Amino acid sequence: REVSVEREEDALALLFEGERTRAVAGHSLNVQSSRSHAVFRLCVERRGEREDGGVVHSRLHLVDLAGSERLAKTQSAGTVAREASYINK
């Protein structure tokens, strides 16, 4: 989902909300392995700084890809093993 915010606090709240709702599962290599990809895109417009009155646009993309450890090394079974087989298809 895409949300527009005016304050830094609101952007951070969205980032933390995404972190709380991510799917994670543990295995022998990682106690909290991501089971889902996450993308946080921050677009900033800065007005009034340029002499010509133009707007400065900046973008920052934070991307966390789900774990791609080799299934044999994780010793995963059941649901975690099934999820792992679909993560990077």
Backbone torsions as a table, in degrees:
resi	resn	phi	psi	omega
1	ARG	NA	153.8	179.6
2	GLU	-115.5	131.5	-177.4
3	VAL	-132.6	134.7	174.8
4	SER	-95.0	135.9	178.3
5	VAL	-132.7	157.6	179.2
6	GLU	-106.6	-23.5	-173.0
7	ARG	-117.7	148.9	177.5
8	GLU	-57.0	-40.8	-178.2
9	GLU	-60.4	-37.9	179.7
10	ASP	-68.3	-39.0	178.0
11	ALA	-65.3	-42.8	179.0
12	LEU	-65.3	-38.5	178.1
13	ALA	-60.1	-39.7	177.7
14	LEU	-66.9	-40.3	178.1
15	LEU	-61.2	-45.3	-179.6
16	PHE	-68.7	-34.5	175.9
17	GLU	-61.4	-44.3	177.6
18	GLY	-61.8	-40.0	179.0
19	GLU	-64.0	-40.4	-179.3
20	ARG	-66.8	-32.0	-174.2
21	THR	-95.9	1.8	179.1
22	ARG	-69.2	147.1	176.2
23	ALA	-85.0	127.0	177.2
24	VAL	-133.8	154.9	175.7
25	ALA	-150.9	148.2	-179.1
26	GLY	-94.8	152.6	171.9
27	HIS	-151.8	-175.1	-171.6
28	SER	-65.7	-21.0	-178.9
29	LEU	-96.9	-22.3	-172.5
30	ASN	-154.2	122.2	-177.7
31	VAL	-67.5	-33.5	-179.6
32	GLN	-128.7	70.6	-179.9
33	SER	-79.2	130.3	178.2
34	SER	-63.2	135.6	175.8
35	ARG	-109.8	4.2	-179.8
36	SER	-145.6	150.8	175.3
37	HIS	-79.5	152.9	176.2
38	ALA	-137.4	137.5	177.4
39	VAL	-131.5	126.5	176.5
40	PHE	-121.4	114.9	-178.3
41	ARG	-110.7	123.9	179.5
42	LEU	-111.6	118.4	177.6
43	CYS	-112.9	126.6	-176.6
44	VAL	-120.6	133.3	172.5
45	GLU	-113.4	129.2	178.6
46	ARG	-119.8	122.8	-176.8
47	ARG	-113.0	150.8	173.4
48	GLY	84.6	2.3	-178.9
49	GLU	-93.2	-23.7	-177.3
50	ARG	-93.6	146.3	-179.7
51	GLU	-63.5	-31.9	-178.3
52	ASP	-84.4	3.2	178.8
53	GLY	79.2	5.3	-178.9
54	GLY	-71.3	170.7	-179.0
55	VAL	-106.3	136.6	175.7
56	VAL	-97.6	125.0	179.1
57	HIS	-108.7	133.3	176.1
58	SER	-131.6	148.9	177.9
59	ARG	-135.8	139.8	175.6
60	LEU	-131.8	126.5	178.4
61	HIS	-111.7	123.3	173.9
62	LEU	-108.8	121.5	-175.2
63	VAL	-126.4	127.7	174.9
64	ASP	-122.6	110.6	-179.4
65	LEU	-85.9	144.9	179.0
66	ALA	-58.7	153.7	-179.0
67	GLY	-54.9	140.6	179.5
68	SER	-127.1	32.4	179.0
69	GLU	-63.4	150.9	177.9
70	ARG	-67.0	131.8	-175.2
71	LEU	-56.8	-40.4	-178.5
72	ALA	-63.0	-34.3	-178.7
73	LYS	-76.8	-26.4	-177.1
74	THR	-80.9	-19.0	-176.8
75	GLN	57.3	33.0	-179.7
76	SER	-80.2	154.0	177.8
77	ALA	-143.7	165.5	174.9
78	GLY	65.1	-136.0	-175.5
79	THR	-59.5	-43.1	-178.6
80	VAL	-62.3	-40.5	178.6
81	ALA	-65.9	-41.3	178.3
82	ARG	-64.1	-43.8	178.6
83	GLU	-59.8	-44.3	-177.9
84	ALA	-59.9	-35.3	-177.9
85	SER	-70.5	-19.9	-178.2
86	TYR	-100.2	-14.2	-171.8
87	ILE	-57.0	-48.0	-172.6
88	ASN	-111.3	29.7	177.2
89	LYS	-75.5	NA	NA
